[in-house]
Amino acid sequence: MPSGKRLYKVLIAGILLLEVAAKPAQAFDWRANFIDPDDGYFDVSGFVGGGGFIPVPVIITEPAVKGGLGLMGQFVHTPTSPGTPPDRTVAGGAVTRNGSKGGGLLHQGSFGEGRFVYRVGFGLADVTLPIFPFGGRSEIDYENKAIFGFANIRYRVPDTPVSLGPRFIYRTSDVSLKAAGPLGDRVSGLLERFSGKNQYVALGFSLNFDTRNNAFTPTKGINAIFKYDFYTETLGSDAEFGSGQLAVHAFAELGDNWSLGGKLRFDTVTANAPFFMAPGVDLRGVQYGRYQGDMALSLEAELRRQLSSRWAAVAFGGYGATFVNKSRLYRAESGIWTYGAGVRYRIARKLGIDVGLDVARGPEDTVFYIQFGHAWAMTMD
């Protein structure tokens, strides 16, 4: 496993090399690339449209890793086929205050005049994260040295917003618990079979419904995804289990300057799934891993007010719950409420890309988030 500093340097070098390859050698016109000629505001549409990337500083405020810093490069290419999501490449890395580090590369694109869309990714990490066993407030940390890769491809059904296709996932995990005392001994006994190095390999499928008016910062339409993965020894997995997710994102415009969005996410795993793959509540304001179980429900609504052609404000609130079937590690939780507000700036007008800052309050913490595109971008596809 590369050291954090070495990994970070490799990823930064990769971003710069991709940038050099993307833009031909020519005199650089700063104003043409970063100033919108229509309104005179800072805008990266010209730079990105010419094959450039958007460097995004990653200020990690996640309590689970005690905060941290990173850098992410977004390479966006305007699609040539109408209705096709833009091709983009994302590369980045980060280090945190609790010693976690990692990075990765993701690319999504299309071919066959937009009839097929695909996504591939690779990442590696050495992270220390908490779990909260038995529904208590006491946390136990575990270290996970992981390598992760995936690929999926979907066929877009002609004249419909539907696409579907297979998925493949490969990951290795080298897990060690940092547990002590009676609680640590109890948890160690339950999780002994997941300690050490294991690999998990899955073949799955996904079904997508997408009518969004913008892939980055939508204000109208629906994006719904159902996916299920089968981890099986036939493919070389060290454990057999299933993992599924239903995520629905709906957006509606309320007049000229208002829009409303809603997210429903439901995650589930079957018996024998590793504890670190247990689904958790996914809401702004909730610490990663704080509420986990065999199933997790996350509901969130966001109201957006467009203040000008560039600036917007958002207010949001959420509810979460977990459910337990056979797990002896987790306990069911309900009544998990969150709320917050944020600001947005349209950094790439022609592509409809926002950046912004959110402040969210959950049951235990107040958390800050830097957003690129919509806050739900990680679950939209």
Solvent accessible surface area in square Angstrom, and as a share of the most:
residue,aa,sasa,rsa
1,M,111,0.50
2,P,45,0.28
3,S,63,0.41
4,G,7,0.07
5,K,163,0.69
6,R,159,0.58
7,L,15,0.07
8,Y,66,0.25
9,K,142,0.60
10,V,89,0.51
11,L,23,0.12
12,I,41,0.21
13,A,48,0.37
14,G,28,0.26
15,I,4,0.02
16,L,100,0.50
17,L,126,0.62
18,L,72,0.36
19,E,27,0.12
20,V,111,0.64
21,A,87,0.67
22,A,35,0.28
23,K,31,0.13
24,P,92,0.58
25,A,111,0.86
26,Q,126,0.56
27,A,99,0.77
28,F,110,0.46
29,D,78,0.40
30,W,143,0.50
31,R,157,0.57
32,A,65,0.50
33,N,19,0.10
34,F,33,0.14
35,I,26,0.13
36,D,6,0.03
37,P,121,0.76
38,D,110,0.57
39,D,57,0.29
40,G,43,0.41
41,Y,101,0.38
42,F,89,0.37
43,D,5,0.03
44,V,7,0.04
45,S,9,0.06
46,G,39,0.37
47,F,19,0.08
48,V,2,0.01
49,G,53,0.50
50,G,42,0.40
51,G,10,0.10
52,G,0,0.00
53,F,21,0.09
54,I,6,0.03
55,P,74,0.47
56,V,12,0.07
57,P,80,0.50
58,V,44,0.25
59,I,89,0.45
60,I,37,0.19
61,T,48,0.28
62,E,37,0.17
63,P,32,0.20
64,A,5,0.04
65,V,13,0.08
66,K,108,0.46
67,G,11,0.10
68,G,13,0.13
69,L,114,0.57
70,G,8,0.08
71,L,47,0.23
72,M,45,0.20
73,G,0,0.00
74,Q,11,0.05
75,F,5,0.02
76,V,0,0.00
77,H,74,0.33
78,T,87,0.50
79,P,45,0.28
80,T,140,0.81
81,S,24,0.15
82,P,134,0.84
83,G,67,0.65
84,T,10,0.06
85,P,43,0.27
86,P,15,0.09
87,D,41,0.21
88,R,42,0.15
89,T,19,0.11
90,V,25,0.14
91,A,4,0.03
92,G,12,0.11
93,G,8,0.07
94,A,22,0.17
95,V,58,0.33
96,T,23,0.14
97,R,199,0.72
98,N,45,0.23
99,G,49,0.47
100,S,3,0.02
101,K,52,0.22
102,G,15,0.15
103,G,17,0.17
104,G,22,0.21
105,L,85,0.42
106,L,48,0.24
107,H,54,0.24
108,Q,20,0.09
109,G,5,0.05
110,S,29,0.19
111,F,101,0.42
112,G,27,0.26
113,E,147,0.66
114,G,6,0.06
115,R,115,0.42
116,F,62,0.26
117,V,13,0.07
118,Y,61,0.23
119,R,44,0.16
120,V,63,0.36
121,G,12,0.12
122,F,110,0.46
123,G,13,0.12
124,L,28,0.14
125,A,26,0.20
126,D,16,0.08
127,V,36,0.21
128,T,14,0.08
129,L,26,0.13
130,P,4,0.02
131,I,2,0.01
132,F,16,0.07
133,P,4,0.02
134,F,32,0.13
135,G,33,0.32
136,G,29,0.28
137,R,185,0.67
138,S,65,0.42
139,E,75,0.34
140,I,11,0.06
141,D,48,0.25
142,Y,7,0.03
143,E,39,0.18
144,N,9,0.04
145,K,82,0.35
146,A,13,0.10
147,I,69,0.35
148,F,65,0.27
149,G,16,0.16
150,F,43,0.18
151,A,42,0.33
152,N,14,0.07
153,I,61,0.31
154,R,20,0.07
155,Y,81,0.31
156,R,67,0.25
157,V,51,0.29
158,P,79,0.49
159,D,154,0.80
160,T,59,0.34
161,P,49,0.31
162,V,44,0.25
163,S,7,0.04
164,L,82,0.41
165,G,16,0.15
166,P,72,0.45
167,R,33,0.12
168,F,86,0.36
169,I,13,0.07
170,Y,79,0.30
171,R,46,0.17
172,T,16,0.09
173,S,1,0.01
174,D,56,0.29
175,V,3,0.02
176,S,54,0.35
177,L,37,0.18
178,K,115,0.49
179,A,34,0.26
180,A,89,0.69
181,G,39,0.37
182,P,122,0.77
183,L,58,0.29
184,G,1,0.01
185,D,101,0.52
186,R,134,0.49
187,V,0,0.00
188,S,44,0.28
189,G,55,0.53
190,L,39,0.19
191,L,7,0.03
192,E,128,0.57
193,R,149,0.54
194,F,12,0.05
195,S,46,0.30
196,G,31,0.30
197,K,147,0.62
198,N,28,0.14
199,Q,56,0.25
200,Y,3,0.01
201,V,7,0.04
202,A,1,0.00
203,L,94,0.47
204,G,8,0.07
205,F,89,0.37
206,S,6,0.04
207,L,81,0.40
208,N,3,0.01
209,F,78,0.32
210,D,41,0.21
211,T,65,0.38
212,R,37,0.13
213,N,78,0.40
214,N,35,0.18
215,A,32,0.25
216,F,9,0.04
217,T,6,0.04
218,P,4,0.03
219,T,27,0.16
220,K,107,0.45
221,G,12,0.12
222,I,71,0.36
223,N,0,0.00
224,A,21,0.16
225,I,5,0.02
226,F,80,0.33
227,K,52,0.22
228,Y,45,0.17
229,D,9,0.05
230,F,106,0.44
231,Y,9,0.03
232,T,31,0.18
233,E,109,0.49
234,T,124,0.72
235,L,71,0.35
236,G,31,0.30
237,S,4,0.03
238,D,81,0.42
239,A,15,0.11
240,E,85,0.38
241,F,13,0.05
242,G,4,0.04
243,S,24,0.16
244,G,6,0.06
245,Q,23,0.10
246,L,72,0.36
247,A,0,0.00
248,V,47,0.27
249,H,0,0.00
250,A,42,0.33
251,F,15,0.06
252,A,48,0.37
253,E,88,0.39
254,L,86,0.43
255,G,61,0.59
256,D,144,0.74
257,N,69,0.35
258,W,106,0.37
259,S,10,0.06
260,L,80,0.40
261,G,5,0.05
262,G,27,0.26
263,K,12,0.05
264,L,67,0.33
265,R,47,0.17
266,F,62,0.26
267,D,14,0.07
268,T,38,0.22
269,V,17,0.10
270,T,66,0.38
271,A,58,0.45
272,N,76,0.39
273,A,15,0.12
274,P,1,0.01
275,F,9,0.04
276,F,16,0.07
277,M,32,0.14
278,A,13,0.10
279,P,12,0.07
280,G,23,0.22
281,V,14,0.08
282,D,54,0.28
283,L,11,0.05
284,R,16,0.06
285,G,1,0.01
286,V,10,0.06
287,Q,20,0.09
288,Y,111,0.42
289,G,9,0.09
290,R,21,0.08
291,Y,17,0.07
292,Q,15,0.07
293,G,0,0.00
294,D,23,0.12
295,M,59,0.26
296,A,1,0.01
297,L,39,0.19
298,S,2,0.01
299,L,64,0.32
300,E,9,0.04
301,A,51,0.39
302,E,9,0.04
303,L,68,0.34
304,R,19,0.07
305,R,81,0.30
306,Q,45,0.20
307,L,105,0.52
308,S,55,0.36
309,S,83,0.54
310,R,4,0.01
311,W,109,0.38
312,A,0,0.00
313,A,35,0.27
314,V,6,0.04
315,A,51,0.40
316,F,12,0.05
317,G,27,0.26
318,G,7,0.07
319,Y,52,0.20
320,G,0,0.00
321,A,4,0.03
322,T,2,0.01
323,F,80,0.33
324,V,48,0.27
325,N,110,0.57
326,K,152,0.65
327,S,29,0.19
328,R,172,0.63
329,L,9,0.05
330,Y,10,0.04
331,R,102,0.37
332,A,66,0.51
333,E,47,0.21
334,S,84,0.54
335,G,43,0.41
336,I,5,0.02
337,W,166,0.58
338,T,6,0.04
339,Y,142,0.54
340,G,17,0.16
341,A,53,0.41
342,G,14,0.13
343,V,59,0.34
344,R,5,0.02
345,Y,30,0.12
346,R,43,0.16
347,I,20,0.10
348,A,0,0.00
349,R,87,0.32
350,K,147,0.62
351,L,25,0.13
352,G,7,0.07
353,I,0,0.00
354,D,0,0.00
355,V,34,0.20
356,G,15,0.14
357,L,79,0.39
358,D,0,0.00
359,V,57,0.33
360,A,1,0.00
361,R,92,0.34
362,G,6,0.06
363,P,60,0.38
364,E,56,0.25
365,D,40,0.21
366,T,68,0.39
367,V,2,0.01
368,F,96,0.40
369,Y,51,0.19
370,I,69,0.35
371,Q,19,0.09
372,F,22,0.09
373,G,2,0.02
374,H,13,0.06
375,A,23,0.18
376,W,8,0.03
377,A,36,0.28
378,M,185,0.82
379,T,16,0.09
380,M,9,0.04
381,D,42,0.22
